[in-house]
Amino acid sequence: MLASGLSYVHRFVPARGSGTPLLLLHGTGGNENDLLPLGEMLAPGAPLLSPRGDVLEHGMPRFFRRHAEGVFDEADVARAAEKLADFVEAARVGYGLEAPVAVGFSNGANIAAATLFARPGVFRGAVLLRAMQPFATPPEAALAGTPVLIVSGAADPIVPAANAAGLAAALTAAGAEVRHEVIPASHGLTERDVTLAKDWLATLLS
C-alpha cells in the first residue's frame, strides 16, 4: 500500500487492529524491506512505515552523506533530517497515522537522532540501535518527555563508547527521557536488542 507524492521510496504495512506506527530506518546498504520483520517482532500488528535512504554510497542506500566512516557531512545530515520529518508528516496525512515511534539501526538510528534534534515532536519516541551523535554540536531542541531507548554494543568497532554516551547525554540535556543500554554485542543486532526494544515499546505503548 502506497500513498502518492511522498518523498522516499517506501513500504507501508497497515495495522492489523490499532496501534502506534513504527517508522523503520535501515542501516547502510539496507532498503525499505530490511526492517519489516524486526518491526513485526517489536510491535505485532502495528502499522509499519519503512523508507529507503535516498543517498547512495558505492551503490548502497543511506539517509545522508559522510566524509568517512564516523565522519558525517553535517550539512547533509541537517538536510536529511528535515526531509525525513517532512516525509513523516506527509505520510501521517496520506495513511491516516498517529505520530510514529522511530526504530533505527546504525545509519537509520543516526538520522532518527538527527531528526529528534531538528524537528522535535515529529516522533512519539525513538529506539536507536547502534547510534552515534549526528552533530558535533547538537542544535537546541525541546524534547521534554520524549522517550528514547539507545542500545549500544560494548564491542562495537564502529561506534565509540564515548560517542554513544555523548548522544545519550545530549538527548537528556534536551529534556528527553533516555534509557541507554550497553550490551555484550558488536555492531550487528542480537536477540538482546530485540528483547530490550520490544519490552521498552510494550511499556511505552501500553
N, C-alpha and C positions, 0 to 999 in steps of 0.2 A: 504494500500500500504506500503510495507516494502523494504528497501534496505538491502542487506545481509551484514554480517560482522560487524554490528555496536554493540557497547559495552553495550548498555542498551536495555532491552525490551522497546518498544516504539510504539506509534501510529503516523502516518503521514497522514495528510489530505491535498491533493493537492489544489493549488489555483483554484478558480473559476474566472479566469482572471489573472491580475497581482497583485503584492503586496509584501511588505516586510514580511518575515515569522515571526511568533511568536514562541518562544521557551517557552513552558508551563511547569512550575516546581511546582509540587504539595507539599502540606504540609505533616506532619507526618500522616501515615495511609492512604494516598491517593494512587492513581495509575495513569497510563498513560491515563485513560479516564476522570479523575475528572475535569480537567480544560478546556476540549474541548468546552463545552458550553460557558464558560467565554471567551475563545479565539474568538469564533464566534461572541459574543456580542461586543467585543472590536474592532475587525477588520473584519467585514463580508467579506467572500470570500478570505481572506488571507491564505497562506499556514500555517498549524499548525503542529508543531513538539513537541511531548509530551513524554518524557522518564519516566520510573518508577525507583525510587530510588533503589539502589542495596544493601542497608544496612537494616537489619530487627531489630527492637526493639520491643520485645514481639510480634513478628509476623507482626508488622506494618512497611511498607516500609518508608525509609528515604534516604537522599542522603549522610549522614555522621553520624558517631557515636558521642554520647555525654556522659559525665560522670553523668550528672544530668540535670534537666530542666534548660536551660540557661547557662550550663557549658559545653562547647564544647571540644571535642578531637581535638585540633588544628592540630595535625599531620594528622589526618584522614580528616579534612576539606581541608587541602592542597592537599592530595591525590585525594579527590573527585573533587576539582576544576580543577585539571589537567585532570582527566578522563572526566569530562563534556566538557571541552574545546576540547579535542581530539574527543569526540563524535560529537560535533557541526561541527568541521572541516570535519570529515568523512561524516556526513550527508549532508553537503553542496555539497560535490562531488557526493555522491550517489543519491541525489534527485535534484541536479542542483539548489541550493538555493543561494540567497544573504545572507549576514550576518544577523542573526535574531535579533529581539528585545526580550530580555528575559522578561517573565512575571512570577514572582514567588510569592507564598504565603507561609508565615511562614518558614518552613524548606527550601522550594524551593526558597524563597526570600533570605535566608541566603547563600545558595550555589551559587545563582546568584551573590550576592555581593562578595563572596569569589573569584569567577571566574573573576569578573571585576578587582580585585586587582592582581590576579595571572597571568592572560593572557589578558592584555589589547588588544583591537582590535577584540576579538572573537565575541563580541556583538556590534550591531549598537547602542544599548541603552538598558535601563532596567527599568521595572516597579517593584518596590519592595514593596509588600504588607505585612505589619506587620514584617518588617525585624529587625534583631539585628546585632550588629557588629560580624562578623565571626572570627576575630582575635583580641586579646587584643592589639597587636601592628601591625597595618596593614603593609604589605610589601610595599616597594616603588613601585609606579606604575605611568605610564604616561597615564593619562586618558583625556588629553586636548580635550575639546569639546564633550566628550561623554555625551549624555543627560540621566539623571536618574530622575525618579519620585519615591519618597518614600511616602507611605501613612501609617500613624500610627494611632492607636486608642487611644483616650485620656483616656479611661477606660480599656486599655489592661492589664490584670493581669499577662501576660507572658513577655511582652517587656517593661522594664522600660523606661520612657520618656527620661531620660538622655542617655540611651544606643542608642536609635534611633537617638537622636540628635547628638551623637558622631559619628555614622555611616555617617550621612549627612555631618558632618564637615570633616571626614576623606576622603570621596569621593571628596568633594570640594577642599580640600588641594591637592589632586592628580590631580586636573585640570578638574574634571567632572562638567558639568552644572547641578546642583542639584536643584530640586524643592521638598521641604519637606512639606507635608500637614498633619496636625493633625486634625482628625475628631472626632465627638462625637460617638464613637463606642468602642466595646470591641475587642477581638481577631478575631472574625468572620468577614467575608466580608459582606458589606452592599451595597445597591444601590448607595450610595455616592461614594464608591470605584470604582464601575463600571463607573459611570459618569465621575469622575476625570480621570481615566485611559483612557477611550475612547476619551475624549476631548484632552488629552495630546498626545495620539497616533495620532489622526487625524491631529494635528498641526505638529508633528514630521514627519509624513509620507506623508504630502501633497506636 
